Amino acid sequence: MTPASACPLCLSREAGHVSSRDRRGAPLTTVLCLNCGLYRTDPLPAPGEIQRFYEHEYRLAYKGVVRPRAHHVLRAAQAARDRLVWLRAHLAGRRRWLDAGAGSGEFACLLGRMGALVSVLEPNRGYAEYMRKELGLAVREGFLEDLAPGEARFEGIAFFHVIEHHPDPVGALARLRSLLAPDGVLAVETPNAAAALHPDKRFHRAHLVHFTLGTLALAAQRAGFAPLECRESSDGGILWGVFTPAPPAPAAPCQESAARLWERERRRSVRAYYASPAVWQRTAGRLARLAGDRVRGLWVKSPRGYLARLPLPEGP
């Protein structure tokens, strides 16, 4: 097929059609770049449309709320603690951090308890106001584009579940590079497009690009980073990467096997998905966690108090 827009990673216009619907059945075209293997929405929305969506609509469309509820806080707090465990080898000696796209602020709170000076950036007005009132965080409301290159030099930047929302992921990473100290680190977390997900429930209007290990590493390299680590989570659903600024280098070739990904797409089916024992194990575990979070959330009266009591991970 001929897509409406070029691939934002490699600029190729060779693409295969993957899906015509989002996870709720609404029209949304997703394609796979047959050159580099990046999945993307086609066409990508205009910048003004994106800004309005994230300022006012995103949280309501994605989670059905304008501010987090207690069970959201519990789940996000555990994820934040897991991220600190993952990053603890990279925390030593790095005190000044930016949490870019901070969500409801749990990671910023816990990292601050560990002695870091954390600047918080969040585009959604409802969540930004929640962080100010409930968590006492000083939040800058806005987008990466609002941060002037060189206006601050951070020793670490957290970029968790944000890169998939950018129509120009290389440009977003390059802007973050301009905000990092020469020996700083960028921590990225994003869903894994190669995971064994339900064929009809993978894509959301808010997620514009979808990465595999190969395309995440390629995007970082093209933005001027070198990997310190880049891997999948234990269940394969999430990609984790830690990158550091690197000297300019010739553009790397496309590392992902788009042909292999395209063949995997052709084999995906609802029948195969539900025939997998791993799917049922993962579903049962997820339902149990959700139920537990809702019950425990009944006792969470103060998000700030809960985060203040949550045990921090031990040092490296």
Long-range contacts (C-beta under 8 A, 24 or more apart in sequence): 1-31, 3-31, 3-42, 3-43, 4-42, 4-43, 5-40, 5-42, 5-43, 5-44, 7-33, 7-35, 7-36, 7-38, 7-40, 8-38, 8-40, 8-44, 8-167, 8-168, 8-169, 8-170, 8-209, 9-33, 9-36, 9-38, 9-169, 9-170, 9-209, 9-215, 9-218, 9-219, 9-222, 10-35, 10-36, 10-38, 10-218, 10-254, 12-36, 15-42, 16-262, 16-265, 18-265, 19-199, 19-200, 19-202, 19-203, 21-200, 21-203, 22-203, 22-204, 22-205, 23-200, 23-201, 23-202, 23-203, 23-204, 26-205, 28-203, 28-205, 30-202, 30-203, 30-210, 32-258, 32-261, 32-262, 32-265, 33-258, 34-258, 34-259, 34-262, 35-254, 35-258, 36-215, 36-218, 36-254, 36-256, 36-258, 37-212, 37-214, 37-215, 37-254, 37-256, 37-257, 37-258, 37-261, 38-209, 38-210, 38-211, 38-215, 38-219, 38-256, 39-193, 39-209, 39-210, 39-211, 40-208, 40-209, 40-210, 41-203, 41-205, 41-207, 41-208, 41-209, 44-167, 44-208, 45-167, 45-208, 47-167, 50-165, 50-167, 51-123, 51-143, 53-206, 54-123, 54-124, 54-143, 54-165, 55-123, 55-124, 55-125, 56-124, 56-125, 58-123, 58-124, 58-206, 59-124, 59-126, 59-127, 61-205, 61-206, 62-204, 62-206, 66-126, 67-104, 67-126, 67-127, 67-129, 67-130, 68-104, 68-127, 68-130, 68-303, 69-297, 70-297, 70-298, 70-300, 70-303, 71-290, 71-293, 71-294, 71-296, 71-297, 72-104, 73-104, 73-106, 73-297, 73-300, 73-303, 73-306, 73-307, 74-293, 74-296, 74-297, 74-300, 74-306, 75-289, 75-293, 76-103, 76-104, 76-106, 77-106, 77-110, 77-306, 77-307, 77-310, 79-106, 79-107, 80-106, 80-107, 80-109, 80-110, 81-110, 81-310, 81-311, 81-312, 81-313, 83-107, 83-158, 83-160, 83-187, 83-189, 84-110, 84-111, 84-114, 84-312, 84-313, 85-313, 86-240, 87-187, 87-242, 88-313, 88-315, 88-316, 89-316, 90-156, 90-185, 90-187, 90-228, 90-242, 91-116, 91-156, 91-316, 92-315, 92-316, 93-155, 94-155, 94-156, 94-184, 94-185, 95-155, 96-152, 96-153, 96-154, 96-155, 96-156, 97-154, 97-155, 97-156, 97-157, 97-158, 98-152, 98-154, 98-156, 98-157, 98-158, 98-179, 99-158, 100-144, 100-157, 100-158, 100-159, 100-162, 100-176, 101-159, 101-160, 101-161, 101-162, 101-165, 102-127, 102-131, 102-137, 102-139, 102-158, 103-127, 103-160, 103-161, 104-130, 104-131, 105-130, 105-131, 105-135, 105-137, 105-139, 106-307, 107-158, 107-160, 108-135, 108-137, 109-135, 109-137, 109-304, 109-307, 110-307, 110-310, 110-312, 111-158, 113-307, 113-308, 113-312, 114-312, 116-156, 119-152, 119-154, 121-147, 134-302, 134-303, 134-304, 135-303, 135-304, 135-307, 136-304, 144-172, 144-175, 144-176, 145-175, 147-175, 147-179, 149-175, 149-178, 149-179, 150-178, 150-179, 151-179, 152-179, 153-179, 153-180, 153-181, 153-184, 154-179, 154-180, 154-181, 154-184, 155-180, 155-181, 155-183, 155-184, 155-185, 156-184, 156-185, 156-186, 156-187, 157-184, 157-185, 157-186, 157-187, 158-187, 159-186, 159-187, 159-188, 159-189, 160-187, 160-188, 160-189, 161-189, 161-190, 161-191, 162-190, 163-188, 163-190, 163-209, 163-211, 163-216, 163-219, 164-190, 164-191, 164-207, 164-208, 164-209, 164-210, 164-211, 165-206, 165-207, 165-208, 166-208, 166-209, 167-208, 167-209, 169-209, 169-211, 169-219, 170-219, 170-222, 170-223, 171-223, 173-219, 173-220, 173-223, 173-224, 173-225, 174-223, 174-224, 176-223, 177-223, 177-224, 177-225, 177-245, 180-245, 182-245, 183-244, 183-245, 184-244, 184-245, 185-228, 185-242, 185-243, 185-244, 186-220, 186-225, 186-242, 186-243, 186-244, 187-240, 187-241, 187-242, 188-216, 188-220, 188-239, 188-240, 188-241, 188-242, 188-243, 189-238, 189-239, 189-240, 189-241, 190-216, 190-238, 190-239, 191-237, 191-238, 191-239, 192-232, 192-233, 192-236, 192-237, 192-238, 192-239, 194-236, 194-261, 194-264, 195-236, 195-237, 196-236, 196-273, 196-276, 196-278, 196-279, 197-237, 197-273, 198-270, 198-273, 199-268, 199-269, 199-270, 199-273, 200-270, 211-239, 212-239, 212-256, 212-261, 213-239, 214-254, 214-255, 214-256, 214-257, 215-255, 215-256, 216-241, 217-241, 217-255, 218-252, 218-254, 218-255, 218-256, 221-246, 221-249, 221-252, 222-251, 222-252, 224-248, 235-282
